């Protein structure tokens, strides 16, 4: 997994869709961060953080778990809105996506970095 690049990424239409989904999850959960992923079949999943006494997950972990529980076999991309480069969900994204990448954005959805996560 590589550190995020300082070069601001240009978002494809498909990546922009992930931004919209992640920001929607952020708003619904009234959270400070959220994420969305695209699997190898083009299906998308979004998630916001979960914080309970017995379970703590980042938004990316929620999105990845939702995808895997729905039958996803591999990942292409993720968008983390207001998430960090050390998000624990990135390791799972890399495990299932040899060419996967993550785009980090601010709360407004403006890209701030791109991180190659595939092995």
N, C-alpha and C positions, 0 to 999 in steps of 0.2 A: 504494500500500500504506500503510495507516495503522498507527500505533503501537498496541500492545496497550492495551485499555481497562482502567482500574483497577476497573471494575464487574465483580464476579464473575458469570460466566455460569451460567445454569441449563442443565443438560445435558438434551437430549432423549434418548429411548431409543436413537435411532440414533447420537447422539454418544457416549453411554455405551458402546455397542458398540465404537466406535473406541478408547475408553480401554482397554477390556479387551484388544483386539487389540494395541495398542501396548505395554501392560504385559506381555503374553505374549511379544512379540518381545524386549523388554528382558530378561526373565528367561531366555529361551532363549539369547540372545547373551551373557548375563552382562555387560551394558552399563550405562552410567550414564544413557543416554537412548534413546528410540525414538519412532516415530511411526506413525500409521495414517491413511489417506485413504479417502474415499468418492467414487466417481465419479458422474457424472450419471445412471447407470443403477442406482445403489444398491449396486454391487459394492464390496467393501472390500479393502484391501491394507495390509500392515504391513511395517515395516522397522526394522532396527537399523543403527547406523553401521558403515561398512566403513573399515578403516584398513590399507592395505598400501603397500608401497614404490611401487607403480605406480598406485594408485587410492585416493582418499579421498572418501567420501560420507557425508553425514549420514543419519540414519534416515529423515528426510522425503524426501531425494533418492532413497533406495532404494525407499521406498513409491511415490513418484510414478513412478519409472522402471519399476517392476513393473507399475503400472497402465497406463502408456502402452504398454509392450511387450505388454500383453494386450488392447490395442485401445481403451482408454479415450479418449474424445474430449473430455471436460470433467470438472471436479471441482466438488463441492459443499462439502466440508469436510475438515479435517484436525485431528488431535489430536497435539500434541507433548508427550510425557511428559519432563519435565526438559529441555526444549529451549529455545532462546533466540529472541527476536523478530527476530534477524538471521540466522536459519537460511537458507542459500542455496537450499534447496528451496522456500521461500515464493515466490520470483520465478517459478519454474516453475508452481507451483500457481496463481498469479495469471494467468499466460499462458494457462492452459487453464480458468480459472474466473472469469468476470466477476462472479459473485456469491459467490465462495468466501470462506470464513472459516477461521481456525485457532483452536483452543482450546488454551491452554497449561495444563498441569497440573504438580503436583509429583510426586514419585516414587510417592506413594500413589494418584495419580489424581484428586486434588482440584483442581478448576479454580482457576487463579490469574489468568487474563486471557483475553480474546477479542480477536482481531486480524482486522480486515477486510482481505483481501488482494486481492480482485477489483479490476479496473481500472475 
